[in-house]
Amino acid sequence: MGEAGSPIQVLHVDDDLQYAETTAAFLERERAAFDIETATSASEGLARLESGVFDCVVSDYEMPGENGIEFLESVREQHSDLPFILYTGRGSEAVAGDAISAGVTDYLQKTADTSHYALLANRIANAVQQYRSQRALEESTDRLSLFIDQSPLGFVEYDPNFEIVRVNDTLTEIFGYTEAELLGETWEVFVSSESYGDVDAVTSALSEASGGYHSVDENVRKDGERIMVEWHNRLVTDESGDVVTIFSHCQDVTERIEHEQNLAQMRDFFAEAEELGDLGAWEFDETGMLTWTAGTRRIHGVDDDFEPTVEEGLSFYHPDDRETVADAVDAALEDGEPYDIEARLITATGDCRWVRTHGKRVEGTEKRTVRGFFQDITEQKERERRLRMQNERLEEFASVVSHDLRGPLTVAQGQLKLAQQDEGNDRLDSIDSALQRMQTLIDDILTLARDGREATTTEPVDLHTAATACWQTIETKNATLVPDTDSVVVADPRRLRRLLENLFRNSVTHGSLSTQGQDSGVEQGSTPSHSDAVVEHGDGVTVTVGDIEDASGFYVADDGPGVPKDERDAVFEAGYSTASNGTGFGLAIVAEIAAVHGWDVSVTDSELGGARFEITGVGRET
């Protein structure tokens, strides 16, 4: 079959060759598009049909061998829809009836008037046009069916009553039904009651929609699973507007919807995080175009529509820092070297801010791309500056205490020893006690000033070993240590030893102070400190070091009288002491050492009613 507009191939079969040639000449004169071939018998005509391609057969009725009706029947066995026009001089109704029964396309009687050739030409052209249109429609339908069957989208076709007449395999996979289970059902079989309360409303919307109806709805699979499905629906109507068919394409978009929701939540989260944390993000590629998020624009003090180049972005940095950042940016883009830089930024409003910019190259992108984060750290830098100044003042204070006070104190203690050798009396002994107390105060103040700083060197420390070693360095008399721990804690070893020593000294009693009350001070050197939180107990106290199982930490507990509830917060304050000769710094030092590690310290009752100091928030090695 030729395409529309191509020459019309006609096979004319007539046992009268001269008449056949005359007919061909007239037909070709009537229609230039005609290409006529002739055959003089039915058998020859069948052979021509086998070897060639024709759009129409024109056949005489009375021929030797097979007549025109018999020839038509033979043609229909191989070419059921090929146009066949019976063109005969015998015009009986019986012949016409037989021709129609055999499936003839048209019937035309020969006449002596040559005008009938024009009528024959029209009959041929009309038959071929219908034939070609029908074949084109069938081929289109075949292609459409192939497309539908192989489509990655689900397909369903409804009749005008919205009953399912066709589905493809993809749709049965999406919803878990077989084709047989779906045929004859309406689309209510897919719909959850929450998504479509009234299917009639949906069909009405579809009927009124121009260009189709699109929706994303919650649907239900055969197994009851609820899924999100995207539908594209279309009505097909005839010239009068009546519905011929309805078809729909669909796809399961459950994962896509969840992904979009997650992305939206992430965008909202990062937008809030940018605003709360003075954070921003940025990206640029080898073309030099730079993209900033809202947080980055806010830090730079520019409008929301500001889109800089890399060079313009670098121009915001302080001149003294600009080259450092530029070199890092080039290295990240060219060599893939990540960077993390703190630099000064001159904002669009002229303010100087400290920022941290971190960037690295993104792998797998079409263009070389660097992406990173941006943070305003001005307040952090200011805190660091204030802390530096504070530490410098503390160091200066510690130096004054260590040198300017310790020197005269040492002289006074030396002169007192000489005086005691020459003459001993109670007043000299009182002076000696006062000088010793001054020495203890100086040592405690230095410890508080120098240990109350950031812990800079931490490492895993075996708590059992550390506790046992510390116990050997203090005067314990008849007290007992029970190191009931197997923890390995992450700490500054020197500061951890100081913390344990102060807690141990706090629990060990001194007979001479059994009636003198509490003292949160710790005596340094050769003279042991007095108990910080133990009252009126004698020798034999038991001190236990153990693990806190339900929290990350450990405890130091004793079986002494304990600490009254109304004094438990006060014992950690510097200078607080209820003992007549305590310094008031021992437990304050414990609190400071805990703080620089990021730990929390508190006091409560032990199982035996004594004091239990709990240190929590401690990192452990497993």
C-alpha positions, 0 to 999 in steps of 0.5 A: 500500500502506498502512502497518502499522496503517492501514485495509486497502483491499479491492477486491471484484469480483463480478458480483452487486452485491447479494452484493458489498454483503452481503459488504462489510457482513459484512467491515466488521463483522468488521474495523473496519479494512476499507475495502471497494470493489466492482466488478461486472466484471473490466474495472471491477476493473482500472480501479479498480486503475489509479486507486486504491491497494489492499491486497488483491483479492477476486474471484469466479470466474464473471463475464461477460467475464473470469472470476476466473482471467483477471482474476487473470492481468491483475492479475499483469501490473501487480501481481505481488505484490498479495494476490489471494483467489479467492472463488467458489461453484465449488469444483472442484479444477481451478479451484483448480489454475488459480488456484494456477498463476496466482499466487493468494494464497489460495482460499476457497469461498462457503457459505450459512453466514454464518460463512465471512465471518469466515474470509474476513476472517482470510484477507484480514488475514493476506494483507495483513499478509504483503504489507505486511511483505514490502513493508516489508522490500523498501523497507528493503532498498532504502534499505539498498542505497542507503545502502551504495552511497552510503556514504563508508565501504567496505562488504563482505558475506560469506556464512556461509563468509566469501566476499565476495558484495557490495561498494560502490564505496568499498571498491573505491577503498580497496583498488584491486580491481574488484567482479568481482575481489573476489566469491567471495574471502575477506577474506584478500585484504585482510589482511597476514600481519603483521597477521592470521596466522590468519584463522580466529582473527579469524572466531572472535573475530567469532563470539563478539563481542556487538555486533560486532567492531571492529579497526584493522589493517594491510591490503594494497591490490592494488598492494601498498601497506600501509595502516591500516584501521579495521573494524566487523564484524557477524554476522547470525544467525537464531532458531536462531543460524545465521549468515545473513550477515556485513557490515563497514564500513571506512575508510582511517585511515592518515593519521589513525594517522600524525597521532595518532602524530605528536601523541603524539610531539609531546606527549611532546616538549613534555612533556619540553621543558617539564620540561627548559626550565622551560617551560609553555603556557596558554590562556584565552578570553573566558569567563575560564576559564584552562587550564594545562599541566603545565609551567605548573602546576609553575612556579606550584607548584600541584597537577596538578588546579588549574584557575584563572580568569584573575583567579586566574592574575593573582593570582600575579604580584608586585603591582608587575607585576600591572597590567602583565600584566593590561593586556597580557592585556586588550589581547590578548583585546580588540584582538588585540595580542600581548605578551612580558613579563618579570615576577615571580611569587609561587609557591604556596609563596611563592617569588619567581621571574622568568618570561617570558610570551608571548601572542597571540590565536588567529584562527578560533576560535568564542570569542575565545581567547588562547594562549601560552607561559610560562617560568621565567627566574629563573636567566637573570635571576640570570646577568644580575645577576651579569654586570652586577655583573662588568661594573661591577667591570671598568669600575671596574678599567678606570677605575683602570688608565686614570686612576690608573696612566696619570697617574703613568706619563705623569709618569714618562715626561715626567720621563725625557725631560727627564733624557735631554735633560740627560744620556744613559746606558744606565740611562735607556734601560732605564728608558724601555723599562720605561715603554714596556712598562708603557704597553703593558700598560695598553693591553692590560689596558684592551682585554681588560677592555672588549672582553671583553663582549657584542658589542652592535652587529653588522653585515655587514662585508666581510672583504677590505676590513677586512683591507686597512684593518687592515694599513695601521695596523700596522708590517709592514716587508717583510711581505706581506698576501694577502687571499684572501677574498670573505666578508661576515661579521656582526660588531662592526666595531671588535672585528673590526678589533682581532682582525685587527690582533692576528693580523697583528702576531702574524705580522709579525716584528721583526728585533730579536726574531728570536732572542728567542722567542715572545710573545703580547703586542701592543704598542699605540701607536707601538711595534709589538708583538712576534710572539706565535707566530712564532720566529726568522724574518726579514723577508718573511713572507707573511700570508694571510686566507682563507675556510674552505669546509667551515665558517662562518669564516675564517683568518689564516695565515703562512709563519713557523715556526708554533706548537709543538703543546704550546703551542697551547692556552696561547697564548690564555691571558692573560699567556702569553708566551715573549718577554722583552718580550711582554705576554702579552695579544695572543692572549688579546684575540683569544680574548675578541673571538671569544668575545663573538661566539660564535665559536671560535678555534684554531691549527694549521699552515698549508700552508707550515708556519707558524701558521694561526689559524682562526675558526669559527662566524662568521655570513655574509651571502650 
